[in-house]
Amino acid sequence: MAATKVAITIDSSLLAELDRLVEQHVFPNRSRAIQEALSDKLARMRRRRLAQESAKLSIEQEQAFAEEGIQQDLEQWPEY
């Protein structure tokens, strides 16, 4: 994976906490810590969006879609 260097502005108390985690070897360096935090945040946002979109679905409508055409399929299957 290609990496690109960026500059960010971060609250000093947040940076101090980040440095403590690096010092405790939770992360190998600041960059890795920020990269993992950003990756986790984006993944949570994607999951939340998927959950929100899924909540909009109608169970009855989805069931009808799932069963649509099943009768035709059953008629075409050989009997065992």
C-alpha positions in Angstrom: 0.0 0.0 0.0 1.4 3.4 -1.0 1.7 5.9 1.8 1.3 9.7 1.5 2.7 12.1 4.1 0.1 14.6 5.5 0.3 17.3 8.2 -2.4 17.6 10.8 -3.2 19.9 13.7 -4.0 18.1 16.9 -5.0 19.2 20.4 -1.9 19.1 22.7 -3.6 17.0 25.3 -4.7 14.5 22.7 -1.1 14.4 21.4 0.2 13.8 24.9 -2.1 10.9 25.3 -1.0 9.5 21.9 2.6 9.9 22.8 2.0 7.9 26.1 0.5 5.1 24.0 3.6 5.1 21.7 5.8 5.2 24.8 3.9 2.2 26.2 4.5 0.3 22.9 0.7 0.2 22.2 1.6 1.7 18.8 5.1 1.7 17.2 4.8 5.4 16.3 2.4 8.4 16.0 1.7 7.7 12.3 0.6 4.2 12.9 -1.6 5.2 15.8 -3.3 7.9 13.8 -3.6 5.6 10.7 -5.3 2.9 12.8 -7.6 5.4 14.5 -8.7 6.8 11.2 -9.2 3.4 9.7 -11.3 2.3 12.7 -13.4 5.4 12.6 -14.1 5.0 8.8 -15.0 1.4 9.3 -17.5 2.3 12.1 -19.0 5.0 9.9 -19.5 2.5 7.1 -21.1 0.0 9.4 -23.4 2.6 10.9 -24.5 3.7 7.4 -25.2 0.1 6.5 -27.2 -0.4 9.6 -29.2 2.8 8.9 -29.9 1.7 5.4 -30.8 -1.8 6.5 -33.2 -0.3 9.1 -35.1 1.3 6.2 -36.0 -2.0 4.7 -39.4 -3.5 5.0 -39.3 -7.1 6.3 -42.5 -7.9 4.5 -41.2 -6.5 1.2 -37.9 -8.2 1.5 -39.7 -11.5 2.3 -41.8 -11.1 -0.8 -38.7 -10.4 -3.0 -37.0 -13.5 -1.5 -40.0 -15.7 -2.3 -40.6 -14.2 -5.7 -40.0 -16.9 -8.3 -39.6 -19.7 -5.8 -42.8 -21.4 -7.0 -41.4 -21.5 -10.5 -38.1 -22.8 -9.3 -39.9 -25.6 -7.3 -41.8 -26.6 -10.4 -38.6 -26.9 -12.4 -36.7 -29.0 -9.8 -36.7 -32.7 -10.4 -38.4 -34.9 -7.7 -36.1 -37.2 -5.8 
